[in-house]
Amino acid sequence: MSSQHFLSLNDLDANTIRNLVDRAIELKAMLNQGVEHTPLKHKTLAMIFSKSSTRTRVSFEVGMRQLGGGAINLTPNDTQIGRGEPIEDTARVISSMADGVMIRTDAHSKVELFAEYSKVPVINGLTDDVHPCQLLADLMTWQELRGDFKGGRVAWIGDGNNVCHSWMNAARLLDFKLIIATPPEFAPAPEFITLNQNAIELNHDPRAAAEHADVVVTDTWASMGQESEKAQREAAFKDYCVDDEVMGLAKADALFMHCLPAYREMEVTTSVIEGAQSVVFQEAENRLHAQKALLEYLL
C-alpha cells in the first residue's frame, strides 16, 4: 500500500484538513492539562534540511518527543545528500529505516521525487512553491480565536510567495475568500492563480485588500535564497508595509498573522506586530500542535 504524503494542502480533502485542525486544538489542550499521549512510541522521523530553520525544526523534533517517538536531523553537510547522492537512492535508504521523513528544501520537485521513491510518509516542511505545515498552524490559530473560517475574508499583503500559494490552496479547499495585494512583478505563480481563481481576488492595493478582512497576513519581502534581491525588493514593496492604518481598515477584531521571522518597519511595523491584534507567537507555537496532529495522522 502506498503511503499518504503531505506535500501540499492539495494532498488532503477539506474534511481531513478540518479534522486535523480540530485534533491539533485537542492535542494542545491535552498537553496543557499534563495528559501524556504517546502513540508514536518507537517511531522515528528523519528530518532533512537543506534550508535553515527555527520553527520547523523545533516543532517537529519536540512534537515527535511529546508523541513518544524521536527525530534525527540531517543536513547536506553531514550526509551523502550534500555529495550528490541521487534523491531516489537517498529516499529508498532513509525510508527503509525511518517511519516518516520531513524535508525542507528549495525546488518542490525534490520532495515530489523523494516521495515517489519513499516507503513511508513524506512531509513538506517548506519548498519554494508551498509551505503547507504553516497553513495548518495558521488555520488552527484562526479557529481557536474566531471560530469557523468558512466564508471568512483574508488579506494577503506582500510577496506572492510559497506561503501565499498555500493560503490560496486553503481558500479554495475551505471556502473562504483570499484578497491578494502584491506589486505586479511579484504576483503569485500563474498555476496557483489558475487553480484557485474562484477563491481569490488579485489587486495591487494593500489598503483595498485589508478592507473588512478577518485576517491580515504578510511575510518577509526577501525569502531564503533571495538575499541578493533585497534592495530591489525593498524598493518594490515600500508601499506594502502592514501598519496601523492598514490594520484599521480591517474588521475591528481582525487578526494579524506572520509566519516569522519578521523584519520590523519593513513588511510590518513594530506597533502592529506587538499590538493587540497580533497573534504571531500563538501562531508560531501552534506549529507544534498542528504538526503533532499531522504526525499522528500520517504515522
C-alpha positions as CSV (number, residue, x, y, z in Angstrom):
1,M,0.0,0.0,0.0
2,S,1.4,3.4,-0.9
3,S,2.0,5.9,1.9
4,Q,0.0,9.1,2.4
5,H,2.2,12.1,1.9
6,F,1.7,15.7,2.8
7,L,3.5,17.7,0.1
8,S,0.8,20.4,-0.2
9,L,-2.7,21.0,1.2
10,N,-4.0,19.5,-2.0
11,D,-2.9,16.1,-0.8
12,L,-5.8,16.2,1.7
13,D,-9.5,16.9,1.3
14,A,-11.3,19.7,3.2
15,N,-12.8,17.3,5.8
16,T,-9.4,15.9,6.6
17,I,-7.9,19.3,7.0
18,R,-10.7,20.4,9.3
19,N,-10.3,17.2,11.4
20,L,-6.5,17.9,11.7
21,V,-7.2,21.4,12.9
22,D,-9.7,20.1,15.4
23,R,-7.3,17.4,16.6
24,A,-4.5,20.0,16.9
25,I,-6.6,22.0,19.3
26,E,-7.4,18.9,21.3
27,L,-3.7,17.9,21.5
28,K,-2.8,21.4,22.7
29,A,-5.4,21.2,25.4
30,M,-4.2,17.7,26.5
31,L,-0.6,19.0,26.7
32,N,-1.6,22.0,28.8
33,Q,-3.5,19.6,31.1
34,G,-0.5,17.4,31.5
35,V,-2.1,14.4,29.7
36,E,0.6,12.0,28.4
37,H,-0.2,10.9,24.8
38,T,2.5,8.8,23.2
39,P,1.0,6.9,20.2
40,L,4.3,7.1,18.3
41,K,6.5,5.1,20.6
42,H,9.5,3.6,18.8
43,K,8.7,5.7,15.7
44,T,11.4,7.9,14.2
45,L,11.1,10.9,11.9
46,A,14.0,11.7,9.7
47,M,14.3,15.5,9.1
48,I,16.2,16.6,6.0
49,F,17.1,20.3,6.0
50,S,18.8,22.0,3.1
51,K,17.5,25.4,4.3
52,S,18.0,26.8,7.8
53,S,15.1,26.6,10.2
54,T,14.0,27.6,13.7
55,R,10.2,26.9,14.0
56,T,10.1,23.9,11.6
57,R,13.0,22.0,13.3
58,V,12.0,22.7,16.9
59,S,8.3,22.0,16.3
60,F,8.8,18.7,14.6
61,E,11.5,17.5,16.9
62,V,9.6,18.4,20.1
63,G,6.4,17.1,18.6
64,M,7.9,13.7,18.0
65,R,9.3,13.5,21.5
66,Q,5.9,14.5,23.0
67,L,4.2,11.8,21.0
68,G,6.7,9.2,22.3
69,G,9.0,8.9,19.3
70,G,12.2,10.6,18.1
71,A,13.6,12.7,15.3
72,I,17.0,12.9,13.7
73,N,18.3,16.0,11.9
74,L,20.1,15.5,8.6
75,T,21.8,18.3,6.7
76,P,23.7,18.3,3.4
77,N,27.0,19.0,5.3
78,D,26.9,15.7,7.3
79,T,25.2,13.3,4.9
80,Q,25.8,11.9,1.4
81,I,22.9,14.2,0.2
82,G,25.5,17.0,0.0
83,R,27.9,14.9,-2.0
84,G,25.5,14.3,-4.9
85,E,23.8,11.0,-3.9
86,P,20.7,10.8,-6.1
87,I,17.4,11.6,-4.4
88,E,16.0,8.3,-5.4
89,D,18.7,6.4,-3.6
90,T,18.5,8.6,-0.5
91,A,14.7,8.1,-0.4
92,R,15.0,4.3,-0.6
93,V,17.6,4.1,2.1
94,I,16.2,6.6,4.6
95,S,12.6,5.3,4.2
96,S,13.8,1.7,4.9
97,M,14.9,2.8,8.4
98,A,12.7,5.7,9.5
99,D,8.9,5.8,9.9
100,G,8.5,9.2,8.2
101,V,10.5,11.9,6.5
102,M,10.2,15.7,6.7
103,I,12.0,17.7,4.1
104,R,12.8,21.4,3.9
105,T,14.4,22.3,0.7
106,D,14.2,24.6,-2.4
107,A,12.7,23.0,-5.5
108,H,9.3,21.4,-4.9
109,S,10.2,18.7,-7.5
110,K,12.8,17.4,-5.0
111,V,10.1,16.5,-2.4
112,E,7.9,15.0,-5.1
113,L,10.8,12.8,-6.3
114,F,11.7,11.7,-2.8
115,A,8.1,10.8,-2.1
116,E,7.9,8.8,-5.3
117,Y,10.6,6.5,-4.0
118,S,9.8,6.6,-0.3
119,K,8.2,3.7,1.5
120,V,7.0,6.0,4.3
121,P,5.1,9.2,4.6
122,V,6.9,12.3,3.4
123,I,6.1,15.8,4.8
124,N,6.9,19.0,3.1
125,G,8.5,21.3,5.7
126,L,8.8,24.1,3.1
127,T,9.7,24.4,-0.6
128,D,9.9,27.3,-2.9
129,D,6.3,26.5,-4.1
130,V,4.4,25.9,-0.9
131,H,4.5,25.8,2.9
132,P,1.5,23.6,3.9
133,C,2.6,23.0,7.5
134,Q,2.5,26.7,8.2
135,L,-1.1,26.8,6.9
136,L,-2.2,24.1,9.4
137,A,-0.9,26.3,12.2
138,D,-2.5,29.4,10.7
139,L,-5.9,27.8,10.3
140,M,-5.7,26.4,13.8
141,T,-4.9,29.8,15.2
142,W,-7.8,31.4,13.3
143,Q,-10.2,28.7,14.5
144,E,-9.0,28.9,18.1
145,L,-9.6,32.6,18.3
146,R,-12.5,33.3,15.9
147,G,-14.2,30.0,15.2
148,D,-15.0,28.6,11.8
149,F,-13.1,30.1,8.9
150,K,-15.7,29.2,6.2
151,G,-16.9,32.3,4.5
152,G,-14.2,34.5,6.0
153,R,-12.1,37.1,4.3
154,V,-8.3,37.1,4.4
155,A,-6.0,39.8,3.1
156,W,-2.5,38.7,1.9
157,I,-0.2,41.7,1.6
158,G,3.3,41.5,0.1
159,D,5.1,38.8,-1.9
160,G,3.2,36.2,-3.8
161,N,5.4,33.5,-2.4
162,N,5.2,29.9,-1.1
163,V,3.1,30.8,2.0
164,C,0.8,32.9,-0.2
165,H,0.4,29.9,-2.5
166,S,-0.6,27.7,0.4
167,W,-3.1,30.3,1.6
168,M,-4.6,30.3,-2.0
169,N,-5.0,26.5,-1.8
170,A,-6.6,26.8,1.6
171,A,-9.1,29.4,0.4
172,R,-10.3,27.1,-2.3
173,L,-10.4,23.9,-0.2
174,L,-12.0,25.5,2.8
175,D,-14.4,28.0,1.2
176,F,-13.1,31.4,2.3
177,K,-12.0,34.4,0.2
178,L,-8.4,35.5,-0.1
179,I,-7.6,39.0,-1.3
180,I,-4.0,39.2,-2.5
181,A,-2.2,42.6,-2.8
182,T,1.2,42.4,-4.4
183,P,3.4,44.5,-6.7
184,P,2.6,43.4,-10.2
185,E,6.1,41.8,-10.7
186,F,5.7,39.8,-7.5
187,A,2.3,38.2,-8.1
188,P,1.7,34.6,-7.2
189,A,2.7,31.9,-9.8
190,P,0.2,31.6,-12.7
191,E,-0.5,27.9,-12.0
192,F,-1.7,28.8,-8.4
193,I,-3.8,31.6,-9.8
194,T,-5.5,29.3,-12.3
195,L,-6.1,26.5,-9.8
196,N,-7.6,28.8,-7.1
197,Q,-9.2,31.5,-9.3
198,N,-12.6,31.2,-7.8
199,A,-11.4,31.7,-4.2
200,I,-9.1,34.6,-4.7
201,E,-9.0,38.2,-5.8
202,L,-5.9,39.9,-7.1
203,N,-5.0,43.6,-6.8
204,H,-2.1,45.8,-6.1
205,D,-3.6,48.0,-3.3
206,P,-2.8,46.8,0.2
207,R,-5.4,49.1,1.7
208,A,-8.2,47.8,-0.6
209,A,-7.2,44.2,0.3
210,A,-7.4,44.9,4.0
211,E,-10.9,46.3,4.0
212,H,-13.3,44.2,6.1
213,A,-10.7,41.4,6.4
214,D,-11.0,38.9,9.3
215,V,-7.3,38.1,9.0
216,V,-4.4,40.2,7.6
217,V,-1.3,38.2,6.7
218,T,2.2,39.2,5.4
219,D,5.6,37.7,5.1
220,T,9.2,38.8,4.7
221,W,9.9,40.5,1.4
222,A,13.0,38.5,0.6
223,S,12.8,34.8,1.4
224,M,15.8,32.5,1.8
225,G,17.8,32.4,-1.3
226,Q,16.6,35.8,-2.4
227,E,19.1,37.9,-0.3
228,S,20.8,39.3,-3.5
229,E,17.4,40.8,-4.4
230,K,16.9,42.6,-1.1
231,A,17.4,46.1,-2.3
232,Q,15.3,45.6,-5.4
233,R,12.5,44.1,-3.3
234,E,12.6,46.7,-0.6
235,A,12.0,49.4,-3.3
236,A,9.2,47.4,-4.9
237,F,7.4,46.7,-1.6
238,K,7.8,50.0,0.1
239,D,4.1,50.7,0.0
240,Y,3.2,47.2,1.3
241,C,4.1,47.6,4.9
242,V,1.3,46.4,7.2
243,D,0.9,49.4,9.6
244,D,-1.8,50.7,11.9
245,E,-3.5,52.4,9.0
246,V,-3.8,49.2,7.1
247,M,-5.0,47.2,10.1
248,G,-7.5,50.0,10.8
249,L,-9.2,49.1,7.5
250,A,-9.8,45.5,8.5
251,K,-12.5,44.4,10.9
252,A,-12.2,45.7,14.4
253,D,-11.4,42.2,15.7
254,A,-9.2,41.2,12.7
255,L,-6.1,39.1,13.5
256,F,-2.6,39.9,12.2
257,M,-0.5,36.9,11.2
258,H,3.1,36.4,10.0
259,C,4.9,33.1,9.8
260,L,8.2,34.7,11.1
261,P,11.0,35.7,11.1
262,A,9.6,39.2,10.8
263,Y,11.6,42.3,9.8
264,R,10.1,45.2,11.7
265,E,9.5,48.5,10.0
266,M,9.7,46.7,6.7
267,E,6.8,44.3,5.9
268,V,5.2,45.1,9.3
269,T,5.6,47.9,11.9
270,T,6.5,47.2,15.4
271,S,3.2,48.7,16.6
272,V,1.3,46.1,14.6
273,I,3.4,43.0,15.4
274,E,3.4,43.9,19.1
275,G,-0.2,45.1,19.1
276,A,-3.3,43.6,20.5
277,Q,-4.4,42.1,17.1
278,S,-1.1,40.3,16.5
279,V,-1.2,36.6,17.1
280,V,2.2,35.7,15.6
281,F,3.6,34.0,18.6
282,Q,0.5,31.9,19.2
283,E,0.6,31.1,15.5
284,A,4.3,30.0,15.9
285,E,3.6,27.8,18.9
286,N,0.7,26.2,17.0
287,R,3.2,24.8,14.5
288,L,4.0,22.3,17.3
289,H,0.4,21.3,17.9
290,A,-0.7,21.2,14.3
291,Q,2.2,19.1,13.2
292,K,1.6,16.7,16.1
293,A,-1.9,16.2,14.7
294,L,-0.3,15.7,11.3
295,L,2.3,13.2,12.6
296,E,-0.3,11.3,14.5
297,Y,-2.5,11.1,11.3
298,L,0.3,10.1,8.9
299,L,2.4,7.8,11.2
